[in-house]
Amino acid sequence: MPRLNFYIIIPVGLKIYKKYDGEKMALTLMYITNNPKVAVIAQKYGVDRIWVDLEIKGKQERQKNMDTVKSCHSISDIEKIAPLLYGSQLMVRVNPWDAGSEEEIKEVIRAGAQIVMLPMWKTPAEVISFIRAVGGKAKVMLLLETKEAVDCLDEILQIRGIDEIHIGLNDLHLSYKKIFMFELLADGTVEQICRKISLSGIPYGFGGIARIGEGMIPAEKIILEHYRLGSTRAILSRSFCDTDKIEDISQIESLFAVNMKKLRECEASAQKAGRKLLWENKIEVARCVENIVKMKSGRYLCS
């Protein structure tokens, strides 16, 4: 059956070009783990990508005061998980481009990576070198998370060989010296980036999603923003299932079973959302972000 692609143009303020894939309209979901048992559970309940994270260079310094995941994954984790996957893809984030990148990329592809992600890039030269190093042996995903990357995005989008782009809000908001990562969603920065990428035809996504009903900004509001902005990829945040705090594998499976079902049901509703609801949600998210920034500055919390 031929692949179907079509566009829906939603005029919410400025035009937003929303791309749907006729074969799959649901978000492609990614979950970070190096635990083979957890990877199998995530796959069982519909997580599209298992993410092994090798990035360590510079991350501790950038995010030293943030409660973010600091990876201790390894090449051997890729080798353990790759044979277990039949419905999910194996994605690997390597380190930022440097003198050792070609060898690292060769190793992760040899170990079984199907998608390789480049973080913290700042120039077209780094992206071109990365694409050449992957050499068509895996999909190329760029993690856009620096102000310099945003500044050269027009040039980047002219480069052939980019399969996907993900907007990484943790580091990007630090690059812009913001207090809260979703400020970039509320102030139009993410929207401007999405609009540019959408016109190139490259699939894209942004940020992470907590459990439905949870998160500083409730996950269901963020999902509506994904649909408004044409995003087709999202990370399941650590709070979706924090395996650092839960060791009982049956409890982990229960969490995935319940919360993946809720998330997909929420998406089904989001797919039917009209312009009015999307606009109202955009305004509500901006209000919520404003209040969270005030709280982080010592004032009050979003209700």
C-alpha positions as CSV (number, residue, x, y, z in Angstrom):
1,M,0.0,0.0,0.0
2,P,1.5,3.4,-1.0
3,R,2.6,5.8,1.8
4,L,0.1,8.6,2.2
5,N,1.2,12.1,3.3
6,F,-1.0,15.2,3.5
7,Y,-0.9,18.5,5.2
8,I,-3.4,20.4,7.3
9,I,-2.9,24.1,7.6
10,I,-4.2,25.5,10.9
11,P,-4.2,29.2,11.2
12,V,-3.6,29.7,14.9
13,G,-2.2,33.3,15.0
14,L,0.4,32.8,12.2
15,K,0.1,29.8,9.9
16,I,1.3,26.5,11.3
17,Y,2.0,23.8,8.8
18,K,1.1,20.5,10.4
19,K,2.3,17.4,8.7
20,Y,0.6,14.0,9.3
21,D,1.8,10.7,8.1
22,G,-1.1,8.8,6.6
23,E,0.2,5.5,8.1
24,K,0.7,6.7,11.6
25,M,-0.7,9.9,13.1
26,A,0.2,9.1,16.7
27,L,3.4,10.6,18.2
28,T,6.6,8.5,17.9
29,L,7.6,8.0,21.5
30,M,11.1,7.6,22.9
31,Y,12.2,6.2,26.2
32,I,15.7,6.3,27.7
33,T,16.9,3.1,29.3
34,N,19.9,0.7,29.3
35,N,17.9,-2.0,31.2
36,P,17.0,-4.9,28.8
37,K,14.0,-5.9,30.9
38,V,12.6,-2.3,31.0
39,A,13.3,-2.0,27.2
40,V,11.2,-5.1,26.5
41,I,8.4,-3.8,28.7
42,A,8.4,-0.4,27.0
43,Q,8.3,-2.1,23.6
44,K,5.4,-4.3,24.7
45,Y,3.3,-1.3,25.5
46,G,4.0,0.6,22.4
47,V,7.1,2.8,22.9
48,D,8.4,3.3,19.4
49,R,12.1,3.8,20.3
50,I,14.4,2.6,23.0
51,W,17.1,5.2,23.6
52,V,20.6,4.3,24.8
53,D,22.3,7.5,25.9
54,L,26.1,7.7,25.5
55,E,26.4,11.4,25.9
56,I,28.6,12.4,28.8
57,K,31.1,15.0,27.4
58,G,30.2,18.4,28.8
59,K,26.8,17.5,30.1
60,Q,27.6,17.5,33.8
61,E,29.0,21.0,33.5
62,R,26.1,22.3,31.4
63,Q,23.4,20.8,33.6
64,K,25.1,20.7,37.0
65,N,22.3,22.3,39.0
66,M,19.5,20.6,37.1
67,D,17.6,17.4,38.1
68,T,18.2,15.8,34.7
69,V,19.4,12.3,33.6
70,K,23.2,12.0,33.6
71,S,23.9,8.9,31.6
72,C,26.1,5.9,32.5
73,H,25.2,3.9,29.4
74,S,27.7,2.0,27.3
75,I,28.3,0.3,24.0
76,S,27.6,-3.1,25.7
77,D,24.1,-1.9,26.6
78,I,23.4,-1.5,22.9
79,E,24.6,-5.0,22.2
80,K,22.4,-6.4,25.0
81,I,19.2,-4.6,24.0
82,A,19.4,-4.7,20.1
83,P,18.6,-8.4,19.8
84,L,15.5,-8.0,22.0
85,L,13.8,-5.5,19.8
86,Y,11.3,-6.5,17.1
87,G,8.7,-3.7,17.3
88,S,10.7,-0.8,18.6
89,Q,13.8,0.8,17.1
90,L,17.1,1.3,18.9
91,M,18.2,4.9,19.1
92,V,21.6,6.0,20.4
93,R,22.7,9.5,21.4
94,V,26.5,9.8,20.9
95,N,28.7,12.6,22.3
96,P,29.0,16.0,20.7
97,W,31.1,16.0,17.6
98,D,34.9,15.8,18.2
99,A,38.0,14.0,17.2
100,G,36.7,10.7,18.5
101,S,33.2,10.9,16.9
102,E,33.9,8.8,13.8
103,E,35.1,5.8,15.8
104,E,32.2,6.2,18.3
105,I,29.6,6.3,15.6
106,K,31.2,3.2,13.9
107,E,31.0,1.3,17.2
108,V,27.4,2.2,18.0
109,I,26.2,1.2,14.5
110,R,28.2,-2.1,14.7
111,A,26.5,-2.8,18.1
112,G,23.0,-2.4,16.6
113,A,22.0,1.3,16.6
114,Q,19.3,2.0,14.0
115,I,19.1,5.7,14.7
116,V,22.1,7.8,15.8
117,M,21.5,11.2,17.4
118,L,24.0,14.1,17.4
119,P,23.7,16.5,20.4
120,M,25.1,20.0,20.9
121,W,26.0,20.7,17.3
122,K,26.6,24.4,16.4
123,T,27.7,24.5,12.8
124,P,26.8,23.0,9.4
125,A,30.3,21.6,9.2
126,E,29.6,19.4,12.3
127,V,26.4,18.2,10.8
128,I,27.9,17.3,7.4
129,S,30.7,15.4,9.2
130,F,28.2,13.5,11.3
131,I,26.1,12.5,8.2
132,R,29.3,11.3,6.4
133,A,30.3,9.3,9.5
134,V,26.9,7.6,9.7
135,G,27.3,6.8,6.0
136,G,23.7,5.7,5.4
137,K,24.1,2.8,7.8
138,A,21.5,4.2,10.3
139,K,19.0,7.1,10.4
140,V,20.4,10.5,11.2
141,M,18.8,12.5,14.0
142,L,19.9,16.0,15.0
143,L,19.3,17.2,18.5
144,L,18.8,20.9,18.2
145,E,19.7,22.4,21.5
146,T,22.0,25.4,21.1
147,K,21.3,29.0,20.1
148,E,24.0,28.7,17.4
149,A,22.1,25.8,15.9
150,V,19.0,27.9,15.7
151,D,20.9,30.7,14.1
152,C,22.2,28.5,11.3
153,L,19.0,26.4,10.9
154,D,18.2,27.8,7.4
155,E,21.6,26.5,6.2
156,I,21.2,23.2,8.0
157,L,17.9,22.5,6.3
158,Q,19.6,22.7,2.9
159,I,21.9,19.7,3.8
160,R,20.9,16.4,2.4
161,G,20.9,13.3,4.6
162,I,19.0,14.5,7.7
163,D,16.2,12.1,8.6
164,E,14.8,13.8,11.7
165,I,15.3,16.8,14.1
166,H,14.5,16.9,17.7
167,I,14.3,20.2,19.6
168,G,16.0,19.6,23.0
169,L,14.5,22.1,25.5
170,N,16.7,21.3,28.5
171,D,19.9,22.6,26.9
172,L,18.3,25.0,24.5
173,H,16.6,27.0,27.3
174,L,20.0,27.2,29.1
175,S,21.6,28.4,25.8
176,Y,19.0,31.2,25.7
177,K,19.5,31.9,29.5
178,K,15.9,31.1,30.3
179,I,14.6,30.0,33.8
180,F,12.2,27.2,32.7
181,M,12.5,25.0,29.6
182,F,8.9,25.6,28.4
183,E,9.5,29.3,28.2
184,L,10.7,28.6,24.7
185,L,7.4,27.0,23.9
186,A,5.4,30.0,25.3
187,D,7.5,32.8,23.8
188,G,7.2,31.5,20.2
189,T,10.8,30.2,19.8
190,V,9.8,26.6,19.4
191,E,7.0,27.6,17.0
192,Q,9.4,29.5,14.8
193,I,11.8,26.5,14.7
194,C,8.9,24.1,13.9
195,R,7.6,26.3,11.1
196,K,11.0,26.3,9.4
197,I,11.6,22.6,9.8
198,S,8.0,21.8,8.6
199,L,8.6,23.6,5.3
200,S,11.7,21.4,4.7
201,G,9.6,18.2,5.0
202,I,11.9,16.8,7.7
203,P,10.0,15.1,10.6
204,Y,10.5,16.8,14.0
205,G,9.6,16.8,17.6
206,F,10.4,18.6,20.9
207,G,10.8,18.1,24.6
208,G,9.4,15.4,26.8
209,I,6.0,14.2,28.1
210,A,5.1,13.2,31.7
211,R,2.2,11.0,32.7
212,I,-1.2,12.3,31.8
213,G,-2.4,14.6,34.5
214,E,1.1,15.1,35.8
215,G,4.0,17.5,35.2
216,M,4.6,21.1,36.0
217,I,2.5,21.8,32.9
218,P,0.0,18.9,32.6
219,A,1.1,16.4,29.9
220,E,-2.2,16.7,28.1
221,K,-1.6,20.4,27.5
222,I,1.9,19.6,26.1
223,I,0.4,17.0,23.8
224,L,-2.0,19.5,22.3
225,E,0.9,21.8,21.6
226,H,2.6,18.9,19.8
227,Y,-0.4,18.6,17.6
228,R,-0.8,22.4,17.1
229,L,2.9,22.6,16.0
230,G,3.0,19.6,13.8
231,S,5.4,17.7,16.0
232,T,5.5,13.9,15.5
233,R,8.1,12.9,18.0
234,A,8.3,13.2,21.8
235,I,10.4,11.8,24.7
236,L,8.8,10.0,27.6
237,S,10.3,12.0,30.5
238,R,11.9,10.4,33.5
239,S,8.8,11.1,35.5
240,F,6.8,8.9,33.2
241,C,8.5,5.9,34.8
242,D,11.5,6.6,36.9
243,T,13.4,3.3,37.2
244,D,15.9,4.9,39.5
245,K,13.2,4.9,42.1
246,I,11.3,1.8,41.2
247,E,13.1,-1.6,41.2
248,D,10.0,-3.9,41.1
249,I,9.8,-5.0,37.5
250,S,6.1,-5.9,37.8
251,Q,5.4,-2.3,39.1
252,I,7.3,-0.9,36.1
253,E,5.2,-3.0,33.7
254,S,2.0,-1.9,35.4
255,L,3.0,1.8,35.1
256,F,3.7,1.4,31.3
257,A,0.5,-0.6,30.8
258,V,-1.7,2.1,32.5
259,N,0.1,5.2,31.4
260,M,0.7,4.3,27.8
261,K,-3.0,3.6,27.4
262,K,-3.9,7.0,29.0
263,L,-1.4,8.8,26.7
264,R,-2.7,7.2,23.5
265,E,-6.2,8.0,24.5
266,C,-5.2,11.6,25.1
267,E,-3.7,11.7,21.7
268,A,-6.8,10.4,20.1
269,S,-8.7,13.3,21.6
270,A,-5.9,15.7,20.5
271,Q,-6.2,14.6,16.9
272,K,-9.8,15.8,16.9
273,A,-9.0,19.2,18.5
274,G,-10.3,22.2,16.5
275,R,-8.6,25.5,16.0
276,K,-10.4,27.1,19.0
277,L,-9.3,24.5,21.4
278,L,-5.7,24.5,20.2
279,W,-5.6,28.3,20.5
280,E,-7.1,28.3,24.0
281,N,-4.6,25.6,25.0
282,K,-1.7,27.7,23.6
283,I,-2.9,30.7,25.7
284,E,-3.3,28.5,28.8
285,V,0.2,27.0,28.4
286,A,1.7,30.5,28.1
287,R,-0.1,31.6,31.3
288,C,1.1,28.5,33.1
289,V,4.7,29.0,32.0
290,E,4.5,32.6,33.2
291,N,3.4,31.5,36.6
292,I,6.0,28.8,36.9
293,V,8.7,31.4,36.0
294,K,7.4,33.6,38.7
295,M,7.4,30.7,41.1
296,K,11.0,29.9,40.2
297,S,11.8,33.6,40.7
298,G,10.2,33.4,44.2
299,R,6.6,34.3,43.4
300,Y,3.8,31.9,42.8
301,L,2.8,28.6,41.1
302,C,0.7,27.7,38.1
303,S,-2.7,26.3,39.2
